[in-house]
Every structure is written in C-alpha cells, then in structure tokens.
Amino acid sequence: QVQLVESGGGLVQTGGSLRLSCAASGSTLDLYAIAWFRQAPGKEREGVSCTSSAISDGNTYYADFVRGRFTISRDSAKNTVYLQMNSLKPEDTAVYYCAASTEPGTTVRGTECYRFFEVRGQGTLVTVSS
C-alpha cells in the first residue's frame, strides 16, 4: 500500500509562494488519484484539489478559493505530487494534507474526494502572515 509524506510547508508573507510535496513509497503514485485538503485552526477540513489517476482521465479540480493560484503536478521519476501555491493569503493558513485513492485508475470529480481516501500523510503546516 502506498505511504505518503508531505513537506514544504512554512511561513510566508501574503502574496508569496510555496510548493508542497507529497512523496510516496510502497507503490507508484501515478496509479492513484490524489487529493490535497487542509484544515485551519478551529475550522473543518476543506478540499483544495483532486486529480484523477494518471492512467485514467487525469482530470484535476480546484476549489473556487484556490483556482488560479494553486496547481497540482506530478513527477513520475520522483514518485511525488506537488501543490504549487502562489499569491498566498492569510486565509490559506492551515495544515495541508495529501491523500491517495486505494484503487489504481481512480477517476475523481470535484474537490471533496479526500473524504473517500484512507491513505493520508501526516500534514505540513502553512502559515501566511499579513
């Protein structure tokens, strides 16, 4: 079963950028759909983005509040998925998690797919200062 480790979080000023990494071991990450979701202090989890397995339709979905600022990408050679975050805002402050489907070839719709994915990383904290 795939195991995930996130990294890349940190402190950044408003308008800055960060790139989060979700590195996999145990299996080939391209086979699985990937979700990024976040949880801010005192708030519920919210889906940020979902992307289908690279061997299915490969479609990617973004939440309205990040569309145009965040981008998912895959690096097959490094078995890693990235979340490039630009134009960061204080309201983006949260712990960010990646999650993966357990079935190869999974196709996703929308940005709430993380709710169905049991394989999750430990999270990485992103803090955006105003």
Backbone torsions as a table, in degrees:
resi	resn	phi	psi	omega
1	GLN	NA	143.1	-178.5
2	VAL	-69.7	144.0	173.8
3	GLN	-121.4	143.0	-172.0
4	LEU	-121.4	141.9	175.4
5	VAL	-134.5	120.5	177.7
6	GLU	-91.1	153.3	173.8
7	SER	-156.9	170.6	175.2
8	GLY	106.4	-6.8	178.1
9	GLY	-69.5	169.6	178.9
10	GLY	166.1	-166.9	179.9
11	LEU	-101.8	130.0	-179.3
12	VAL	-142.4	152.5	178.2
13	GLN	-81.9	159.9	175.4
14	THR	-53.8	132.7	-178.6
15	GLY	91.9	-9.0	-179.3
16	GLY	-80.8	-176.7	-176.8
17	SER	-132.4	152.0	171.5
18	LEU	-143.2	153.4	172.0
19	ARG	-122.4	117.2	176.7
20	LEU	-89.6	144.6	177.8
21	SER	-116.5	145.0	174.7
22	CYS	-128.3	97.5	-176.1
23	ALA	-93.9	137.8	-175.8
24	ALA	-112.8	150.3	170.2
25	SER	-138.5	156.2	177.6
26	GLY	94.6	-19.0	178.9
27	SER	-167.3	171.3	-179.2
28	THR	-86.0	118.7	-172.8
29	LEU	-66.7	-27.1	179.7
30	ASP	-59.8	-23.3	-177.6
31	LEU	-72.0	-18.1	-167.9
32	TYR	-116.3	151.1	169.8
33	ALA	-72.9	149.2	-176.6
34	ILE	-126.5	141.0	174.3
35	ALA	-124.0	145.9	165.4
36	TRP	-116.0	131.8	175.4
37	PHE	-139.6	168.7	-176.0
38	ARG	-143.4	160.4	175.9
39	GLN	-141.4	116.6	177.0
40	ALA	-88.1	156.7	-179.8
41	PRO	-55.6	127.4	177.1
42	GLY	75.9	6.0	-178.5
43	LYS	-121.2	163.7	177.8
44	GLU	-77.5	160.5	175.3
45	ARG	-65.3	147.4	176.4
46	GLU	-140.4	141.3	179.2
47	GLY	-73.6	135.2	178.5
48	VAL	-100.7	-47.6	-177.3
49	SER	-161.9	151.4	174.0
50	CYS	-135.1	141.5	174.8
51	THR	-134.1	135.6	-179.2
52	SER	-68.6	163.4	174.1
53	SER	-52.7	143.8	179.8
54	ALA	-67.2	-14.5	178.3
55	ILE	-99.3	6.0	174.3
56	SER	-113.0	-136.9	-175.6
57	ASP	-78.4	-14.5	176.8
58	GLY	68.3	11.4	-178.5
59	ASN	-66.7	148.1	180.0
60	THR	-128.4	140.8	-178.7
61	TYR	-126.9	143.4	179.1
62	TYR	-125.9	143.1	172.7
63	ALA	-65.5	150.3	-178.2
64	ASP	-56.7	-35.5	-173.7
65	PHE	-76.1	-5.7	175.7
66	VAL	-124.2	-9.1	-176.0
67	ARG	-59.2	132.7	-178.3
68	GLY	90.0	-13.2	179.0
69	ARG	-114.5	-33.9	-177.1
70	PHE	-109.6	146.9	179.7
71	THR	-141.3	131.3	173.0
72	ILE	-90.6	141.8	172.1
73	SER	-146.4	158.9	178.8
74	ARG	-117.3	143.5	171.2
75	ASP	-122.3	99.3	-175.8
76	SER	-62.2	-39.1	-177.3
77	ALA	-62.8	-32.6	-179.2
78	LYS	-99.1	0.1	-178.8
79	ASN	51.5	47.8	-172.3
80	THR	-137.3	145.0	171.2
81	VAL	-114.6	140.4	-178.6
82	TYR	-115.0	153.2	169.1
83	LEU	-124.6	103.8	177.0
84	GLN	-83.5	123.7	-176.3
85	MET	-119.3	115.5	179.3
86	ASN	-115.2	164.8	177.9
87	SER	49.6	47.9	-175.6
88	LEU	-65.7	147.1	-178.2
89	LYS	-121.6	156.2	177.4
90	PRO	-54.9	-33.0	-179.9
91	GLU	-72.0	-6.3	173.6
92	ASP	-83.1	-6.3	179.1
93	THR	-61.2	124.0	-176.3
94	ALA	-178.5	169.6	165.7
95	VAL	-88.3	127.6	-178.1
96	TYR	-104.8	135.9	-178.6
97	TYR	-125.1	148.1	166.6
98	CYS	-109.9	154.7	179.4
99	ALA	-144.3	154.8	-177.6
100	ALA	-131.5	147.7	173.5
101	SER	-68.4	159.8	177.8
102	THR	-97.3	-13.3	179.7
103	GLU	-104.1	127.8	175.4
104	PRO	-62.5	146.7	176.0
105	GLY	79.5	12.7	-178.1
106	THR	-65.4	135.0	175.3
107	THR	-105.6	136.6	-178.5
108	VAL	-114.9	160.8	172.4
109	ARG	-137.3	133.3	177.7
110	GLY	78.2	-168.4	-173.0
111	THR	-116.3	9.3	-178.5
112	GLU	-104.1	17.5	-175.1
113	CYS	-63.2	-24.2	-178.0
114	TYR	-57.1	-27.7	-177.8
115	ARG	-61.6	-21.5	-175.5
116	PHE	-105.0	-1.2	-175.5
117	PHE	-104.0	119.1	-177.0
118	GLU	-86.1	-22.6	-179.3
119	VAL	-83.6	115.3	-175.4
120	ARG	-137.7	151.7	174.4
121	GLY	-85.8	-175.9	-175.5
122	GLN	-88.3	-11.7	178.0
123	GLY	95.5	155.0	175.7
124	THR	-138.8	135.1	-173.3
125	LEU	-85.8	129.9	174.2
126	VAL	-115.9	125.5	178.5
127	THR	-123.6	123.4	-179.6
128	VAL	-112.0	117.5	-178.6
129	SER	-89.8	148.0	-178.6
130	SER	-91.6	NA	NA
